[in-house]
Amino acid sequence: MDINETIKSQLDENPIILYMKGSPQAPQCGFSAKTVQAVMACGERFAFVNILDNQDLREGLKVYSSWPTFPQLYINGELVGGCDIVLEMSESGELSKLVKEAAKQAEA
């Protein structure tokens, strides 16, 4: 499977997925730490991928998303954004609404 197929498969299988440096329990950069805290505060389950474990995926995602930095949050297969955007959405309440809707759809 090529890297784009891998990315598409991960996005199809996970309505909420965060590509980050490290894991939610042990983020490996400040931006990933802030982003994962915002997503966890929404109270729904989400998938994550440690992009430090797979250089091909790390480089492939930059091309796939046209977004050069990490973390990258995807909801329902769409790139939401990185740390700054996620934090802004969290403060406005928009992130929680999006995450909860995606989780509800996944359960249906």
N, CA, C and O atoms as a GROMACS GRO file, in nm:
protein
  432
    1MET      N    1   0.085  -0.117   0.000
    1MET     CA    2   0.000   0.000   0.000
    1MET      C    3   0.091   0.124   0.000
    1MET      O    4   0.184   0.134   0.080
    2ASP      N    5   0.063   0.218  -0.089
    2ASP     CA    6   0.146   0.339  -0.090
    2ASP      C    7   0.098   0.433   0.021
    2ASP      O    8  -0.006   0.412   0.082
    3ILE      N    9   0.176   0.537   0.045
    3ILE     CA   10   0.152   0.622   0.160
    3ILE      C   11   0.018   0.695   0.151
    3ILE      O   12  -0.048   0.715   0.253
    4ASN      N   13  -0.023   0.736   0.031
    4ASN     CA   14  -0.153   0.803   0.017
    4ASN      C   15  -0.267   0.708   0.048
    4ASN      O   16  -0.368   0.748   0.108
    5GLU      N   17  -0.253   0.582   0.009
    5GLU     CA   18  -0.356   0.482   0.042
    5GLU      C   19  -0.361   0.460   0.194
    5GLU      O   20  -0.469   0.445   0.251
    6THR      N   21  -0.245   0.458   0.257
    6THR     CA   22  -0.239   0.442   0.402
    6THR      C   23  -0.311   0.558   0.470
    6THR      O   24  -0.391   0.537   0.562
    7ILE      N   25  -0.283   0.680   0.426
    7ILE     CA   26  -0.347   0.799   0.484
    7ILE      C   27  -0.498   0.793   0.463
    7ILE      O   28  -0.574   0.814   0.558
    8LYS      N   29  -0.541   0.764   0.342
    8LYS     CA   30  -0.686   0.756   0.313
    8LYS      C   31  -0.753   0.650   0.399
    8LYS      O   32  -0.863   0.672   0.450
    9SER      N   33  -0.686   0.537   0.415
    9SER     CA   34  -0.741   0.429   0.497
    9SER      C   35  -0.755   0.474   0.643
    9SER      O   36  -0.857   0.450   0.706
   10GLN      N   37  -0.653   0.540   0.696
   10GLN     CA   38  -0.660   0.589   0.834
   10GLN      C   39  -0.772   0.691   0.851
   10GLN      O   40  -0.843   0.689   0.951
   11LEU      N   41  -0.787   0.779   0.754
   11LEU     CA   42  -0.892   0.880   0.762
   11LEU      C   43  -1.031   0.818   0.750
   11LEU      O   44  -1.125   0.862   0.816
   12ASP      N   45  -1.045   0.716   0.665
   12ASP     CA   46  -1.173   0.648   0.648
   12ASP      C   47  -1.214   0.572   0.775
   12ASP      O   48  -1.331   0.567   0.810
   13GLU      N   49  -1.115   0.514   0.841
   13GLU     CA   50  -1.142   0.428   0.957
   13GLU      C   51  -1.159   0.505   1.087
   13GLU      O   52  -1.211   0.450   1.185
   14ASN      N   53  -1.117   0.631   1.090
   14ASN     CA   54  -1.117   0.707   1.215
   14ASN      C   55  -1.182   0.844   1.193
   14ASN      O   56  -1.122   0.931   1.131
   15PRO      N   57  -1.304   0.862   1.244
   15PRO     CA   58  -1.372   0.991   1.222
   15PRO      C   59  -1.298   1.109   1.284
   15PRO      O   60  -1.310   1.222   1.236
   16ILE      N   61  -1.223   1.083   1.391
   16ILE     CA   62  -1.144   1.188   1.456
   16ILE      C   63  -1.003   1.132   1.472
   16ILE      O   64  -0.982   1.035   1.545
   17ILE      N   65  -0.908   1.192   1.404
   17ILE     CA   66  -0.770   1.142   1.411
   17ILE      C   67  -0.674   1.259   1.417
   17ILE      O   68  -0.685   1.357   1.343
   18LEU      N   69  -0.579   1.246   1.507
   18LEU     CA   70  -0.478   1.349   1.527
   18LEU      C   71  -0.342   1.292   1.491
   18LEU      O   72  -0.295   1.195   1.552
   19TYR      N   73  -0.279   1.352   1.392
   19TYR     CA   74  -0.141   1.319   1.358
   19TYR      C   75  -0.054   1.413   1.440
   19TYR      O   76  -0.059   1.534   1.424
   20MET      N   77   0.026   1.354   1.528
   20MET     CA   78   0.100   1.435   1.624
   20MET      C   79   0.240   1.379   1.648
   20MET      O   80   0.274   1.270   1.603
   21LYS      N   81   0.319   1.455   1.719
   21LYS     CA   82   0.451   1.410   1.761
   21LYS      C   83   0.436   1.352   1.900
   21LYS      O   84   0.408   1.424   1.996
   22GLY      N   85   0.454   1.222   1.911
   22GLY     CA   86   0.436   1.153   2.037
   22GLY      C   87   0.297   1.093   2.047
   22GLY      O   88   0.232   1.064   1.947
   23SER      N   89   0.253   1.074   2.171
   23SER     CA   90   0.121   1.017   2.199
   23SER      C   91   0.045   1.111   2.292
   23SER      O   92   0.105   1.201   2.351
   24PRO      N   93  -0.086   1.091   2.306
   24PRO     CA   94  -0.161   1.177   2.398
   24PRO      C   95  -0.105   1.173   2.541
   24PRO      O   96  -0.108   1.274   2.611
   25GLN      N   97  -0.055   1.058   2.583
   25GLN     CA   98   0.000   1.045   2.718
   25GLN      C   99   0.142   1.102   2.728
   25GLN      O  100   0.186   1.139   2.836
   26ALA      N  101   0.212   1.110   2.614
   26ALA     CA  102   0.350   1.158   2.614
   26ALA      C  103   0.380   1.237   2.486
   26ALA      O  104   0.455   1.191   2.401
   27PRO      N  105   0.320   1.357   2.474
   27PRO     CA  106   0.346   1.438   2.355
   27PRO      C  107   0.494   1.476   2.348
   27PRO      O  108   0.559   1.496   2.451
   28GLN      N  109   0.545   1.485   2.226
   28GLN     CA  110   0.688   1.511   2.208
   28GLN      C  111   0.717   1.652   2.160
   28GLN      O  112   0.831   1.683   2.124
   29CYS      N  113   0.616   1.739   2.159
   29CYS     CA  114   0.640   1.881   2.133
   29CYS      C  115   0.526   1.961   2.195
   29CYS      O  116   0.418   1.908   2.219
   30GLY      N  117   0.552   2.086   2.221
   30GLY     CA  118   0.453   2.170   2.287
   30GLY      C  119   0.325   2.188   2.206
   30GLY      O  120   0.216   2.193   2.262
   31PHE      N  121   0.340   2.198   2.074
   31PHE     CA  122   0.222   2.216   1.989
   31PHE      C  123   0.132   2.093   1.994
   31PHE      O  124   0.010   2.104   2.002
   32SER      N  125   0.194   1.975   1.989
   32SER     CA  126   0.116   1.851   1.999
   32SER      C  127   0.050   1.842   2.136
   32SER      O  128  -0.064   1.797   2.147
   33ALA      N  129   0.121   1.882   2.242
   33ALA     CA  130   0.067   1.877   2.378
   33ALA      C  131  -0.057   1.965   2.390
   33ALA      O  132  -0.159   1.922   2.444
   34LYS      N  133  -0.050   2.088   2.339
   34LYS     CA  134  -0.164   2.180   2.348
   34LYS      C  135  -0.282   2.129   2.266
   34LYS      O  136  -0.397   2.137   2.308
   35THR      N  137  -0.252   2.076   2.147
   35THR     CA  138  -0.358   2.029   2.059
   35THR      C  139  -0.429   1.908   2.118
   35THR      O  140  -0.552   1.902   2.118
   36VAL      N  141  -0.352   1.812   2.167
   36VAL     CA  142  -0.414   1.692   2.222
   36VAL      C  143  -0.496   1.726   2.346
   36VAL      O  144  -0.598   1.663   2.370
   37GLN      N  145  -0.453   1.823   2.426
   37GLN     CA  146  -0.532   1.865   2.543
   37GLN      C  147  -0.667   1.922   2.498
   37GLN      O  148  -0.770   1.894   2.559
   38ALA      N  149  -0.665   2.002   2.392
   38ALA     CA  150  -0.790   2.061   2.341
   38ALA      C  151  -0.884   1.953   2.291
   38ALA      O  152  -1.004   1.958   2.316
   39VAL      N  153  -0.831   1.854   2.220
   39VAL     CA  154  -0.915   1.746   2.166
   39VAL      C  155  -0.967   1.659   2.281
   39VAL      O  156  -1.084   1.622   2.281
   40MET      N  157  -0.881   1.627   2.377
   40MET     CA  158  -0.923   1.545   2.490
   40MET      C  159  -1.031   1.615   2.573
   40MET      O  160  -1.119   1.549   2.629
   41ALA      N  161  -1.026   1.747   2.580
   41ALA     CA  162  -1.124   1.822   2.657
   41ALA      C  163  -1.265   1.810   2.598
   41ALA      O  164  -1.364   1.839   2.665
   42CYS      N  165  -1.274   1.766   2.473
   42CYS     CA  166  -1.405   1.747   2.410
   42CYS      C  167  -1.476   1.623   2.462
   42CYS      O  168  -1.598   1.609   2.446
   43GLY      N  169  -1.401   1.534   2.525
   43GLY     CA  170  -1.462   1.419   2.592
   43GLY      C  171  -1.500   1.302   2.503
   43GLY      O  172  -1.577   1.216   2.545
   44GLU      N  173  -1.448   1.299   2.382
   44GLU     CA  174  -1.480   1.188   2.291
   44GLU      C  175  -1.353   1.111   2.257
   44GLU      O  176  -1.242   1.163   2.264
   45ARG      N  177  -1.372   0.985   2.220
   45ARG     CA  178  -1.259   0.903   2.178
   45ARG      C  179  -1.209   0.951   2.042
   45ARG      O  180  -1.286   0.994   1.958
   46PHE      N  181  -1.078   0.942   2.024
   46PHE     CA  182  -1.018   0.979   1.897
   46PHE      C  183  -0.894   0.894   1.875
   46PHE      O  184  -0.834   0.843   1.969
   47ALA      N  185  -0.858   0.881   1.750
   47ALA     CA  186  -0.737   0.807   1.715
   47ALA      C  187  -0.622   0.905   1.704
   47ALA      O  188  -0.642   1.025   1.682
   48PHE      N  189  -0.502   0.852   1.718
   48PHE     CA  190  -0.384   0.935   1.697
   48PHE      C  191  -0.278   0.852   1.628
   48PHE      O  192  -0.277   0.729   1.637
   49VAL      N  193  -0.189   0.920   1.558
   49VAL     CA  194  -0.074   0.855   1.496
   49VAL      C  195   0.048   0.937   1.534
   49VAL      O  196   0.051   1.059   1.516
   50ASN      N  197   0.148   0.870   1.587
   50ASN     CA  198   0.275   0.934   1.619
   50ASN      C  199   0.356   0.941   1.489
   50ASN      O  200   0.410   0.840   1.444
   51ILE      N  201   0.364   1.059   1.430
   51ILE     CA  202   0.432   1.072   1.301
   51ILE      C  203   0.584   1.058   1.314
   51ILE      O  204   0.653   1.046   1.214
   52LEU      N  205   0.635   1.060   1.435
   52LEU     CA  206   0.779   1.041   1.455
   52LEU      C  207   0.818   0.895   1.432
   52LEU      O  208   0.935   0.864   1.408
   53ASP      N  209   0.719   0.805   1.438
   53ASP     CA  210   0.745   0.662   1.417
   53ASP      C  211   0.753   0.624   1.270
   53ASP      O  212   0.797   0.513   1.237
   54ASN      N  213   0.711   0.712   1.180
   54ASN     CA  214   0.704   0.676   1.038
   54ASN      C  215   0.738   0.797   0.952
   54ASN      O  216   0.653   0.882   0.926
   55GLN      N  217   0.863   0.804   0.908
   55GLN     CA  218   0.909   0.918   0.828
   55GLN      C  219   0.834   0.930   0.696
   55GLN      O  220   0.804   1.041   0.652
   56ASP      N  221   0.802   0.816   0.632
   56ASP     CA  222   0.727   0.821   0.506
   56ASP      C  223   0.589   0.883   0.527
   56ASP      O  224   0.545   0.966   0.447
   57LEU      N  225   0.523   0.844   0.634
   57LEU     CA  226   0.392   0.901   0.665
   57LEU      C  227   0.404   1.049   0.696
   57LEU      O  228   0.322   1.130   0.651
   58ARG      N  229   0.505   1.085   0.770
   58ARG     CA  230   0.526   1.225   0.807
   58ARG      C  231   0.542   1.312   0.682
   58ARG      O  232   0.479   1.418   0.672
   59GLU      N  233   0.624   1.269   0.589
   59GLU     CA  234   0.646   1.346   0.467
   59GLU      C  235   0.523   1.338   0.375
   59GLU      O  236   0.487   1.437   0.311
   60GLY      N  237   0.460   1.220   0.368
   60GLY     CA  238   0.343   1.201   0.283
   60GLY      C  239   0.226   1.287   0.326
   60GLY      O  240   0.153   1.339   0.241
   61LEU      N  241   0.206   1.302   0.456
   61LEU     CA  242   0.096   1.385   0.507
   61LEU      C  243   0.114   1.532   0.470
   61LEU      O  244   0.017   1.601   0.441
   62LYS      N  245   0.239   1.578   0.471
   62LYS     CA  246   0.264   1.718   0.435
   62LYS      C  247   0.217   1.744   0.292
   62LYS      O  248   0.160   1.850   0.263
   63VAL      N  249   0.241   1.648   0.204
   63VAL     CA  250   0.199   1.662   0.064
   63VAL      C  251   0.048   1.643   0.053
   63VAL      O  252  -0.020   1.722  -0.012
   64TYR      N  253  -0.004   1.539   0.118
   64TYR     CA  254  -0.146   1.506   0.111
   64TYR      C  255  -0.232   1.624   0.155
   64TYR      O  256  -0.333   1.656   0.092
   65SER      N  257  -0.192   1.687   0.264
   65SER     CA  258  -0.274   1.793   0.323
   65SER      C  259  -0.237   1.933   0.276
   65SER      O  260  -0.311   2.029   0.300
   66SER      N  261  -0.124   1.945   0.209
   66SER     CA  262  -0.069   2.077   0.176
   66SER      C  263  -0.051   2.160   0.304
   66SER      O  264  -0.065   2.283   0.302
   67TRP      N  265  -0.020   2.093   0.412
   67TRP     CA  266   0.000   2.156   0.543
   67TRP      C  267   0.137   2.110   0.592
   67TRP      O  268   0.155   1.991   0.617
   68PRO      N  269   0.234   2.200   0.607
   68PRO     CA  270   0.372   2.158   0.630
   68PRO      C  271   0.409   2.122   0.774
   68PRO      O  272   0.518   2.071   0.797
   69THR      N  273   0.321   2.147   0.869
   69THR     CA  274   0.359   2.127   1.009
   69THR      C  275   0.266   2.029   1.079
   69THR      O  276   0.160   1.992   1.028
   70PHE      N  277   0.309   1.987   1.198
   70PHE     CA  278   0.232   1.898   1.284
   70PHE      C  279   0.218   1.963   1.419
   70PHE      O  280   0.305   2.039   1.462
   71PRO      N  281   0.109   1.933   1.486
   71PRO     CA  282   0.006   1.833   1.462
   71PRO      C  283  -0.092   1.873   1.351
   71PRO      O  284  -0.100   1.989   1.310
   72GLN      N  285  -0.165   1.771   1.304
   72GLN     CA  286  -0.273   1.791   1.208
   72GLN      C  287  -0.395   1.713   1.258
   72GLN      O  288  -0.388   1.592   1.280
   73LEU      N  289  -0.505   1.784   1.277
   73LEU     CA  290  -0.630   1.721   1.322
   73LEU      C  291  -0.724   1.706   1.204
   73LEU      O  292  -0.749   1.801   1.130
   74TYR      N  293  -0.775   1.584   1.187
   74TYR     CA  294  -0.874   1.555   1.082
   74TYR      C  295  -1.003   1.511   1.149
   74TYR      O  296  -1.002   1.431   1.242
   75ILE      N  297  -1.114   1.564   1.099
   75ILE     CA  298  -1.246   1.521   1.144
   75ILE      C  299  -1.327   1.486   1.020
   75ILE      O  300  -1.342   1.567   0.929
   76ASN      N  301  -1.378   1.364   1.019
   76ASN     CA  302  -1.454   1.311   0.904
   76ASN      C  303  -1.374   1.326   0.774
   76ASN      O  304  -1.428   1.363   0.670
   77GLY      N  305  -1.245   1.296   0.783
   77GLY     CA  306  -1.160   1.295   0.664
   77GLY      C  307  -1.113   1.430   0.616
   77GLY      O  308  -1.038   1.439   0.519
   78GLU      N  309  -1.154   1.536   0.684
   78GLU     CA  310  -1.117   1.672   0.643
   78GLU      C  311  -1.015   1.730   0.741
   78GLU      O  312  -1.030   1.716   0.862
   79LEU      N  313  -0.914   1.794   0.687
   79LEU     CA  314  -0.816   1.861   0.772
   79LEU      C  315  -0.882   1.980   0.840
   79LEU      O  316  -0.934   2.070   0.774
   80VAL      N  317  -0.879   1.979   0.973
   80VAL     CA  318  -0.930   2.092   1.050
   80VAL      C  319  -0.820   2.197   1.062
   80VAL      O  320  -0.844   2.316   1.044
   81GLY      N  321  -0.699   2.151   1.092
   81GLY     CA  322  -0.586   2.243   1.103
   81GLY      C  323  -0.485   2.196   1.204
   81GLY      O  324  -0.488   2.082   1.252
   82GLY      N  325  -0.395   2.286   1.236
   82GLY     CA  326  -0.289   2.260   1.332
   82GLY      C  327  -0.322   2.321   1.467
   82GLY      O  328  -0.437   2.352   1.498
   83CYS      N  329  -0.218   2.339   1.546
   83CYS     CA  330  -0.233   2.383   1.684
   83CYS      C  331  -0.310   2.514   1.697
   83CYS      O  332  -0.408   2.520   1.772
   84ASP      N  333  -0.270   2.618   1.627
   84ASP     CA  334  -0.334   2.749   1.643
   84ASP      C  335  -0.483   2.744   1.610
   84ASP      O  336  -0.566   2.798   1.684
   85ILE      N  337  -0.516   2.678   1.499
   85ILE     CA  338  -0.657   2.670   1.457
   85ILE      C  339  -0.738   2.588   1.558
   85ILE      O  340  -0.848   2.627   1.595
   86VAL      N  341  -0.682   2.475   1.601
   86VAL     CA  342  -0.753   2.390   1.697
   86VAL      C  343  -0.776   2.466   1.828
   86VAL      O  344  -0.884   2.456   1.886
   87LEU      N  345  -0.676   2.540   1.875
   87LEU     CA  346  -0.693   2.615   2.000
   87LEU      C  347  -0.797   2.725   1.986
   87LEU      O  348  -0.876   2.747   2.077
   88GLU      N  349  -0.797   2.794   1.873
   88GLU     CA  350  -0.899   2.897   1.849
   88GLU      C  351  -1.039   2.834   1.848
   88GLU      O  352  -1.132   2.888   1.908
   89MET      N  353  -1.051   2.721   1.781
   89MET     CA  354  -1.180   2.652   1.774
   89MET      C  355  -1.222   2.602   1.912
   89MET      O  356  -1.340   2.603   1.945
   90SER      N  357  -1.127   2.559   1.991
   90SER     CA  358  -1.156   2.511   2.126
   90SER      C  359  -1.210   2.625   2.212
   90SER      O  360  -1.307   2.608   2.284
   91GLU      N  361  -1.146   2.741   2.203
   91GLU     CA  362  -1.189   2.856   2.282
   91GLU      C  363  -1.328   2.904   2.243
   91GLU      O  364  -1.404   2.950   2.328
   92SER      N  365  -1.362   2.893   2.115
   92SER     CA  366  -1.493   2.941   2.068
   92SER      C  367  -1.604   2.837   2.090
   92SER      O  368  -1.722   2.869   2.076
   93GLY      N  369  -1.566   2.713   2.123
   93GLY     CA  370  -1.665   2.606   2.139
   93GLY      C  371  -1.691   2.528   2.011
   93GLY      O  372  -1.761   2.427   2.013
   94GLU      N  373  -1.635   2.576   1.901
   94GLU     CA  374  -1.658   2.511   1.772
   94GLU      C  375  -1.595   2.371   1.766
   94GLU      O  376  -1.652   2.280   1.706
   95LEU      N  377  -1.479   2.354   1.829
   95LEU     CA  378  -1.411   2.224   1.825
   95LEU      C  379  -1.496   2.117   1.893
   95LEU      O  380  -1.515   2.009   1.837
   96SER      N  381  -1.545   2.146   2.011
   96SER     CA  382  -1.625   2.049   2.084
   96SER      C  383  -1.748   2.008   2.004
   96SER      O  384  -1.783   1.890   1.998
   97LYS      N  385  -1.812   2.104   1.942
   97LYS     CA  386  -1.930   2.075   1.860
   97LYS      C  387  -1.894   1.982   1.744
   97LYS      O  388  -1.964   1.883   1.720
   98LEU      N  389  -1.786   2.013   1.673
   98LEU     CA  390  -1.743   1.930   1.559
   98LEU      C  391  -1.707   1.789   1.604
   98LEU      O  392  -1.748   1.690   1.542
   99VAL      N  393  -1.631   1.779   1.712
   99VAL     CA  394  -1.586   1.648   1.763
   99VAL      C  395  -1.706   1.565   1.808
   99VAL      O  396  -1.715   1.446   1.776
  100LYS      N  397  -1.796   1.625   1.881
  100LYS     CA  398  -1.913   1.551   1.930
  100LYS      C  399  -2.003   1.505   1.815
  100LYS      O  400  -2.056   1.394   1.819
  101GLU      N  401  -2.020   1.589   1.712
  101GLU     CA  402  -2.100   1.548   1.596
  101GLU      C  403  -2.034   1.430   1.524
  101GLU      O  404  -2.102   1.336   1.483
  102ALA      N  405  -1.903   1.436   1.508
  102ALA     CA  406  -1.832   1.326   1.439
  102ALA      C  407  -1.842   1.197   1.520
  102ALA      O  408  -1.860   1.090   1.463
  103ALA      N  409  -1.829   1.208   1.652
  103ALA     CA  410  -1.839   1.089   1.736
  103ALA      C  411  -1.980   1.030   1.730
  103ALA      O  412  -1.996   0.908   1.725
  104LYS      N  413  -2.080   1.116   1.730
  104LYS     CA  414  -2.219   1.070   1.724
  104LYS      C  415  -2.246   0.999   1.591
  104LYS      O  416  -2.311   0.895   1.588
  105GLN      N  417  -2.198   1.056   1.481
  105GLN     CA  418  -2.214   0.993   1.349
  105GLN      C  419  -2.145   0.858   1.344
  105GLN      O  420  -2.197   0.764   1.283
  106ALA      N  421  -2.030   0.847   1.406
  106ALA     CA  422  -1.954   0.721   1.405
  106ALA      C  423  -2.029   0.612   1.479
  106ALA      O  424  -2.020   0.494   1.443
  107GLU      N  425  -2.103   0.650   1.582
  107GLU     CA  426  -2.178   0.552   1.661
  107GLU      C  427  -2.304   0.504   1.589
  107GLU      O  428  -2.351   0.393   1.613
  108ALA      N  429  -2.358   0.588   1.502
  108ALA     CA  430  -2.484   0.557   1.435
  108ALA      C  431  -2.470   0.445   1.334
  108ALA      O  432  -2.568   0.407   1.269
   0.00000   0.00000   0.00000
